[in-house]
């Protein structure tokens, strides 16, 4: 086994690391966050909200990024690893959610390995295979976490966490989450996730993000995951569910120019139940409806609300880190997002690395050190080690 398969096996073969603290930011079992704190005596550290990937599908949860979260904490950062609602558990061929692990929260079972005999996800998320995402609950949770977790960290009195310096980072689908969260002030004012001004962030570091939905759909990234996230049971199909890949809603992606502070491209256990208003009303976003297939006009409207490339410019310092050999979320997706940002006057720092999709979150690789340095750079911190 070599190449992409070996990189994936390396990440999923690492032993999970228990957090220092787990707390709830909402009432749903998936609305939880694990905190990993820097070494004692290292001083106040920037708070990094980490969103895991996994194509918005339920079998993939925050447990697989726990070694990466612990690695970042060891580098002098306070890390909040966020769980959020993904595709419904009852659509998973892997059975019910795994039992709780120490410090890990509910549903943190290991991902089936490459030799596991159980069925793998199909090309369109149907026929019993895991579906990607829930509309609008996945977005409800991303917004609630970004709004509530820094306040939650303050309320818990976590030592060493500087909640006035917040950086968002996420991998793959989690990369989409952080880019979208940084753009909520670009949403129409009538949407439930809208903010009147940008979130008070030091910046965003998106790792192999599903950042441009048109390109991702054209490349069938993660077997129809984008279409499923938006509520199209046909995945990326251009029939029945409608072709929404190139659609933009007028007024969402305007030509207005906003100055960006980001840099030029570069080559390179205890669980507390503390709620932070994480359950938003979710029955008024593009006709909502997590069940069944959305109509074409609904999908078009949802695309404009969900696609980070449609919500530029953000004026939030943004870095994208992308593996040159990534076959899960190919570099073309990141390139399309960076190009879209450039067209509307936002400079996004693009860092390209050796290898594929998973070294970015594998603490045994040099690439993970590059990621830590990019996070620390935006936070104005000096990483340890």
Residue pairs with C-beta under 8 A, 6 or more apart in sequence:
1 9
1 114
3 325
3 356
4 325
4 327
4 328
4 356
4 357
4 358
5 114
7 355
7 356
7 357
7 358
7 359
7 362
8 114
8 357
8 358
9 113
9 114
10 358
10 359
10 362
10 364
10 365
11 64
11 358
11 361
11 362
12 64
12 110
12 111
12 113
14 67
14 362
14 363
14 364
15 67
16 63
16 64
16 66
16 67
16 101
16 104
16 108
16 110
17 36
17 66
17 67
17 69
17 70
18 66
18 101
18 102
18 103
18 104
18 269
19 34
19 35
19 36
19 66
19 69
19 81
19 103
19 104
19 269
20 35
20 36
20 37
20 269
21 34
21 35
21 37
21 156
21 158
21 269
21 270
21 271
21 272
22 32
22 33
22 34
22 35
22 103
22 104
22 105
22 269
22 270
22 271
22 272
23 32
23 33
23 35
23 152
23 156
23 271
23 272
23 273
23 274
24 31
24 32
24 33
24 271
24 272
24 273
24 274
24 275
24 278
25 31
25 32
25 33
25 82
25 144
25 145
25 148
25 149
25 152
25 274
25 275
25 276
25 278
26 141
26 144
26 148
26 275
26 276
26 277
26 278
26 279
27 275
27 278
27 279
28 85
28 137
28 141
28 278
28 279
29 105
29 106
29 107
30 83
30 84
30 85
30 86
30 106
30 107
30 141
31 83
31 84
31 85
31 141
31 144
31 145
31 278
31 279
32 83
32 105
32 106
32 271
33 80
33 81
33 82
33 83
33 145
33 149
33 152
34 62
34 66
34 69
34 80
34 81
34 83
34 103
34 104
34 105
35 78
35 79
35 80
35 81
35 153
35 156
35 158
35 161
36 66
36 69
36 70
36 72
36 73
36 78
36 79
36 81
37 73
37 78
37 79
37 158
37 159
37 160
37 161
38 45
38 73
38 74
38 75
38 76
38 77
38 78
38 160
38 384
39 73
39 74
39 76
39 384
40 159
40 160
42 76
42 160
42 384
43 160
44 160
44 161
44 162
45 76
45 77
45 78
45 160
45 161
45 162
45 381
46 77
46 78
46 162
46 165
46 166
46 167
46 202
46 375
46 376
46 379
46 380
46 381
47 78
47 79
47 80
47 149
47 150
47 153
47 161
47 162
47 163
47 165
47 166
47 167
48 72
48 77
48 78
48 79
48 80
48 166
48 167
48 168
48 169
48 375
48 379
49 80
49 82
49 145
49 146
49 149
49 150
49 166
49 167
49 168
49 169
49 178
50 65
50 68
50 69
50 72
50 79
50 80
50 81
50 82
50 169
50 170
50 174
51 82
51 84
51 142
51 145
51 168
51 169
51 170
51 171
51 173
51 174
51 175
51 177
51 178
52 60
52 61
52 62
52 64
52 65
52 81
52 82
52 83
52 170
52 171
52 173
52 174
53 60
53 65
53 170
53 171
53 172
53 173
53 174
53 175
53 208
53 361
54 60
54 61
54 64
54 86
54 172
54 173
55 132
55 172
55 173
55 222
55 223
55 225
56 86
56 87
56 132
56 133
56 138
56 173
56 225
56 228
56 229
57 86
57 87
57 92
57 121
57 125
57 130
57 131
57 132
57 133
57 225
58 86
58 87
58 88
58 89
58 91
58 92
58 97
58 107
58 130
59 92
59 94
59 109
59 111
59 112
59 130
60 86
60 111
61 83
61 86
61 107
61 108
61 109
62 81
62 82
62 83
62 104
62 105
62 108
63 101
63 104
63 108
63 109
63 110
64 111
64 361
65 81
65 171
65 174
65 361
66 81
66 104
67 362
67 363
68 361
68 362
68 363
68 368
69 79
69 81
70 79
70 363
71 363
71 368
71 372
72 79
72 372
72 375
73 79
74 384
74 385
75 372
75 376
75 383
75 384
75 385
76 376
76 381
76 382
76 383
76 384
76 385
77 372
77 375
77 376
77 379
77 381
77 383
78 153
78 158
78 160
78 161
78 162
80 149
80 153
82 141
82 145
82 149
83 105
83 107
84 138
84 141
84 142
84 145
84 177
85 134
85 137
85 138
85 140
85 141
86 132
86 133
86 134
86 138
87 125
87 130
87 131
87 132
87 133
87 134
87 228
88 131
88 134
88 290
89 96
89 97
89 107
91 125
91 128
91 129
91 130
91 131
92 130
93 118
93 119
93 121
93 128
93 129
93 130
94 109
94 112
94 118
94 130
97 106
97 107
97 109
98 107
98 108
98 109
98 110
99 109
100 106
100 107
100 108
101 108
101 109
102 269
103 269
103 270
103 271
105 271
112 118
112 120
119 128
119 129
120 129
121 129
121 130
121 223
122 128
122 129
122 223
123 220
123 223
123 224
123 235
124 223
124 224
124 228
124 233
124 234
124 235
124 237
125 131
125 132
125 223
125 224
125 225
125 228
125 233
125 235
126 233
131 228
131 233
132 173
132 222
132 224
132 225
132 226
132 228
132 229
133 173
133 225
133 228
133 229
133 230
134 290
135 229
135 230
135 231
135 285
135 286
135 288
135 289
135 290
135 294
135 302
136 192
136 282
136 285
136 286
136 288
136 290
137 282
137 290
138 229
139 180
139 193
139 285
139 305
139 306
140 192
140 193
140 278
140 279
140 280
140 282
141 278
142 177
142 180
142 181
143 181
143 184
143 192
143 193
143 280
144 276
144 277
144 278
144 279
144 280
145 278
146 168
146 181
146 199
147 199
147 276
147 277
148 276
148 277
148 278
149 276
150 163
150 166
151 163
151 276
152 274
152 276
153 161
153 163
154 163
155 274
156 272
156 274
164 200
165 202
165 379
165 380
165 381
166 199
166 200
166 201
166 202
167 201
167 202
167 203
167 204
167 205
167 375
167 378
167 379
168 178
168 181
168 182
168 201
168 203
168 204
168 205
169 178
169 204
169 205
169 206
169 207
169 371
169 375
170 176
170 177
170 178
170 206
170 207
170 209
171 207
171 208
171 209
171 360
171 361
172 207
172 208
172 209
172 210
172 222
172 328
172 329
172 357
173 210
173 222
173 225
174 207
174 209
175 206
175 207
175 208
175 209
175 210
175 211
175 320
175 329
176 206
176 209
176 210
176 211
176 308
178 204
178 205
178 206
178 209
179 204
179 206
179 209
179 211
179 308
179 318
179 337
180 306
180 308
180 311
181 199
181 204
182 198
182 199
182 201
182 204
182 314
182 316
182 318
183 308
183 311
183 312
183 314
183 316
184 193
184 194
184 195
184 199
185 194
185 195
185 196
185 197
185 198
185 199
185 314
186 252
186 311
186 312
186 313
186 314
187 193
187 194
187 195
187 252
187 305
187 311
188 194
188 251
188 252
188 305
189 196
191 285
191 305
192 280
192 281
192 282
192 284
192 285
193 280
193 305
198 314
198 315
198 316
199 316
201 316
201 317
202 317
202 378
202 379
202 380
203 262
203 316
203 317
203 318
203 319
203 378
203 379
204 316
204 317
204 318
204 319
204 378
205 319
205 320
205 321
205 371
205 374
205 375
205 378
206 318
206 319
206 320
206 321
207 320
207 321
207 322
207 360
207 361
207 371
208 321
208 322
208 323
208 326
208 328
208 329
208 334
208 357
208 360
209 308
209 320
209 329
209 333
209 334
209 337
210 216
210 221
210 222
210 225
210 226
210 329
210 333
211 308
211 309
211 320
211 333
211 334
211 336
211 337
212 307
212 308
212 309
212 333
212 334
212 336
212 337
212 340
213 226
213 245
213 303
213 306
213 307
213 308
213 309
213 310
214 245
214 246
214 307
214 309
214 336
215 332
215 333
215 336
216 222
216 225
216 226
216 329
216 333
217 226
217 227
217 236
217 244
217 245
218 245
219 330
219 332
219 333
220 235
220 236
221 328
221 329
221 330
221 333
222 328
222 329
223 235
224 234
224 235
224 236
224 237
225 235
226 236
227 234
227 235
227 236
227 237
227 241
227 244
227 299
228 235
229 306
230 244
230 294
230 299
230 302
230 303
230 306
231 289
231 290
231 292
231 293
231 294
231 298
231 299
231 302
232 241
232 242
232 244
232 293
232 294
232 299
233 241
233 292
233 293
234 240
234 241
234 293
235 241
236 245
238 245
240 293
241 293
241 294
241 296
241 299
242 295
242 296
242 299
242 300
244 296
244 299
244 300
244 303
247 300
247 303
247 304
248 303
248 304
248 310
249 300
249 301
249 303
249 304
249 305
249 310
252 304
252 305
252 310
252 311
253 304
253 309
253 310
253 311
253 312
253 344
254 344
255 344
256 313
256 344
257 313
257 344
257 345
258 313
258 314
258 315
258 345
258 346
259 315
259 345
260 313
260 314
260 315
260 316
260 317
260 318
260 341
260 345
260 346
260 347
260 348
261 315
261 317
262 316
262 317
262 318
262 319
262 346
262 347
262 348
262 349
263 317
263 319
263 347
263 349
264 347
264 349
265 338
265 348
265 349
265 350
265 351
266 349
266 350
266 351
267 351
267 352
268 351
268 352
268 353
268 370
282 288
285 302
285 305
286 294
286 298
286 301
286 302
286 305
287 294
287 295
287 298
289 298
294 302
303 310
304 310
308 337
309 336
309 337
309 340
309 341
312 340
312 341
312 344
312 346
313 341
313 344
313 345
313 346
314 346
315 346
317 349
317 378
318 341
318 346
318 348
318 349
319 348
319 349
319 350
319 351
319 374
319 377
319 378
320 334
320 337
320 338
320 348
320 349
320 350
320 351
321 351
321 352
321 353
321 360
321 367
321 370
321 371
321 374
322 331
322 334
322 350
322 351
322 352
322 353
323 331
323 352
323 353
323 354
323 355
323 356
323 357
323 359
323 360
323 367
324 331
324 352
324 353
324 354
324 355
325 354
325 355
325 356
326 356
326 357
327 356
327 357
328 356
328 357
329 357
331 352
334 350
335 350
337 348
338 348
338 350
341 347
341 348
342 348
349 374
351 370
351 374
353 359
353 360
353 367
353 370
354 367
355 365
355 367
359 365
359 367
359 368
360 367
360 368
360 371
361 368
361 371
362 368
372 383
373 383
376 382
376 383
